[in-house]
């Protein structure tokens, strides 16, 4: 049940065609917000827009196909969302893929691609959104990172490094925005049920359930989280319910990470 209304607010969510981004966009729409869903694949994006639109509580829903790992893609995404809604009140930087291997095996091209997608996309979009939020004295920026930003494992580069930089960006922006009611926080993904695990298990059914059960053994809560559970925390931060929360880095991981 949605108890944190976002009526009259406009939002932009990257990586919104599936998984956590899709769940966040859906929650925002059900709470009454205007939502711009951004992703690279136009086909998957349109299907996501249609699904989110069915659940919308009066807000406008638009789909914007753009590659936010490039400056042009970020410019396109922000300009089209702003044209559709007039302003962006809530920015969710969620675009990213899993990229982890031993440090010595990561090439320059792989480092650059990871930084472009996970760090520079957030920088470029925030650079457009942040000053206007300051002028209006209301804004929310939520950076979706992972728990490796705080507790990097071996063989976790380049993702752990780009995500750690995203955490520093979050803290710096939060300190600049606080006096202007522009609140900036990060949410840190642990193990969440997702398409990547479905693919690894070869589809849904018994194999997937066994995989989830095995993965859950190392989590204090004994199970993986769901994208919807993650999205509920994002909704809290984006709504007026989270009006005194900024500069936080919240683990949504069932207690798995040793660093708070």
Buried (B, 14 or more C-beta within 10 A) or exposed (E): EBEBBBEEBBBBBBBBBBBBBBBBBBBBBBBBBBBBBBBBEEEBBBBBBEBBBEEBBEBBBBBBBBBBBBEEBBBBBBEBBBEBBEBBBBBBBBBBEEBBBEEEEBEEEBBEBBBBBBBBBBBBBBEBBBEBBBEEEBBBBBBBBBBBBBBBEEEBBBBBBBBBBBBEBBBEBBEEBEEBBBBBBBBBBBBBBBEEBBEEBEEEEEEBEEBBEEBBEEBEEEBBBBBBBBBBBBBBBBBEBBEEBBBBBBBBBBEBBEEE
